[in-house]
Amino acid sequence: MATRLLILGGTTEARALAGHIAAIAGYDAVLSLAGRTERPLPQPLPVRTGGFGGAAGLAAYLKTESIAALVVATHPFAAQIAANAAEAARMVGIPAVKLTRPPWRPVEGDVWRLYPSLEALIEGLAGSPRRLLVTIGRQDAPRFAAAPQHAYVFRSIEPIDLPPALGQAVTIEERGPFTLEGEVALMRRHAIEALITKNSGGEATCAKLDAARELGLPVLMVDRPPAPALPNLASIDDVIAFLAHHAPPEKRGV
């Protein structure tokens, strides 16, 4: 039988990794999505949608499905599922690895203000109204009702359901990658005074940081949560090498 793999996905990197795994004979892999995106992109592997029921539920799935190795390729801010994955792999006794896109780093000209959590960032929004571009995902957008005095422009892949306190906010539905020219035009069109984002890393959405730098705008950024207790690798090639060593593909006909 082929070597069974489970990839916890939902990111651009997970989709790319899935394409590489699908092309390797001897692997039988499943890509698991949380189901938070209503219109996910087509995937190159069979997809399982939904949660597992914590670490114990994931461990039961790994055992029942005879999974030989686990790859966590979730969003850098999906801290709970990453922690559950590390614990589940330990419980079952299989190798696991985290594919982690490198974080963004400030360069000359950047004006970044880092916050340990979104709660801390929102608390820091007290004061005079400003025009703010927010790119933190649709699920967290309603939390900005705690600072309703600002003129918000929320951008997400899918529609945002905002509370009445944010009823005057502008919402934009767009999927990256974005360009510097497009981001500068967006910020100028809405007279943005500051950008709010999470340090997700990656190339698809980094143009907003370049635009903020070009326009001299401050960036209010939520720093990453602690990494899970797993080997953290930054490239697909490194993950493939990890799997080849710890859970090699079944060689048929040998």
N, C-alpha and C positions, 0 to 999 in steps of 0.2 A: 504494500500500500504506500501511497505517496505520503511524504512528511506533512503533517497538518500544522498550519499556522493560523494565528488569529492576529489581525491588525486592528487596533482601535484607532479610528480615523476621524475624518471631519475637517481635514486641512488640505491645502494644496500639496504639501509634501506627502501626506498619506496617499493621495490619489496617484501621485507620481511613483511612489514606492510600490503601490498595488500593481501598476503597469509593469514594473520590473519583475516583480514576483510572478505575475501571470505568465511571463515569457520564459520562466525557468522550469524546465521539465523536472518532475519529481516532487514539486510542491503542490499541496492542496490547501489553498488559503481562503479565508473568509475575512471580509472587511466589515467591521462593526461601526455603525453610525448611531449617534445618540437620538437622532430624529428631530432635532431642534430646527433644522432647515426644512421648510415645506417643499422647496423645489431644488433638491440637491442635483448636482451634475451627474451625468452617467459615469459609472465606475467600471474599471476593467476586471473586477473580481465579483463573485457572489456577495451580496450585501445582507447583513443582519441589522435590523433597526430596533432601537430601544435599549433600555437599561438592563442590568443584570441582577440588581438587588444587592448592591454593596459588594464588598470583597468576598464574602462567603458565597454569594450567588455567582459571582464570576469564577471563583474557584470550582464550584460545582459544574459550571459550563465547560471549563477547561478539561476537567476530568472526564465528563460524559462524552465530550467530542474528541477525546484523545489528542488534544492539542500538544504539540511538541515544543513550541516556542511562542512567546507573546511579544508583539511589537506595539509600543504605545506611541502613536503618532498624532495625538490629540493636540488641541490648541494649548499654547504655553500657559494659559490661565485656567485650564480645566484641571485644577489642582486635585480635586477630590477623586476623579476617575483615575488619575495617574497614581495617587496614593493607594487606591483600591487595587489597581493592577499590580503594583509592587507587592502588596500583601497577598493577593491571590496567587501570584506566581510562586511566592515563598511557601504558601500553604501546600501547593500541589507539587512543588519541587521541579519546576521547569525553568529554563533560561528566559529572561525578559530583558528588553532594552528600550530606551526612550529615544526616538528621533526628535531632536529639538532644534528648531531653527535658531540661529544666533540672534541675540537681542540687538536692537539698534543702539548705536553709540553716538553721543554728541560729537560734533565737529566744530571747528572754528566758525563763529557766527550764530550758533544755536543758543537760544535762551530757553533752557528746560527747567521746569520745576517738578521734581519727582515726589511722588506720594506713595506711601506703603500700601494703600488700599483705596478703592473707589470711595468708600465712606469718608476717608480723610480728605480726599480731593473735593468732594461735594461740600464738606464742612468749610473748606477753604474758599468757597465761592461767595461767602457772605460779603456784602458791600454793594457798591453802586452797580447798576445794570450794565452789562456788556453784551456784545454780539459774539456768540460762541459757536464754533463748529465742533460737533461731538461725533466721534467715530469709535464707539465702544461696544457696538452690537445692540440689537433691538431689545434683548431681554433686560439690560440694565438701564435703558433710557428712562423708564418711568421713575427711577430713583431720583432724577434731577428735579422732581416736584418739590423736593426739600429746599430748593433754591429757585423759586419760580420767577424772581425778578428779572432774570436774564432773557435775552432774545436768542433762543436756541435754533440751530440748524442741525438736525440729526440725520446722519447718513447710515444706511444699513442695506444689506442685500435684499431683505424682505420687509414688508410693511410693519410699522411700529404702532402698537396700540397705546396711545398716551393718555394719562389721566387728565381730568378737566383743568387742573392747575397749569398744564402745559398745552392747553388747547390752541394757543397762538403760535406754537412752534412750527417751524418748517421741517418737513420730512422729505428725504431724497432716497430713492431706491436705486442703487447702483452696485455693480459687482466689479472689482478690480480685475486686471491691473489698471492703475491710473497713471497719467502723465503729468510732468511738471507743469506744462502749459495749461492743462485742464484744471489742475488744482489751484494754480494762481488765479485763473479766471473765476473759479468757484468762490474763492475767498474774497476777491474784489467785488464780485456781483452781490454778495451778501454783506459786504462791509465787515468782515470778520475781524475781531480784535484779539482772539486767542483760539488755539486749537486744543481740544481735549481728546486724549487717546490713551490706549494701553501699549506697553512696550511688547507688542506681539512679535516684532521682527519680521523678516521676509522682504522680498523685493516688490511684491504685488501692490503694496499700499504705502511704500516709503516715500513716494513722491509728495505726499502731504507735508512731510517734514522738510523736504527741500523747498517747497513753496512757502512754508512758514518762515524758513530762514531767509529766503529771498525778499519777503515782505517785511521782515523784522518783527514777526509776531512771536509772542511767547507760546510755548508748548507746555500744557499741564498734563503730565504723564503718570499713569499708574505703573509702578515698578512691578516686576514679576514676582509671583509667589515662590517659596522655596521649591527647588527641584525634587522630584521623587527619589527614593532610595533605589535607583536603577542606574546602570551605565548610560550616560548621556552622550549620544553621537550626533554630529551635525550634518552628516551627508548620507545619502542613500547608499553610496558605495560602501561606506563603513558599516551600515546596517546589514547589507548583503554579505559582507565578509564575516560579521558577527554570526549570522545565521549559518553560513557555510561551515563555521567552526563548531558551533554549539548545537545546531539542528540541521545537518546537511540534507539536501534533497535526496529522496530515494532513487538510487540508480537501478533502473529497470533493465532486466536482461543480463545482469552481471552475476 
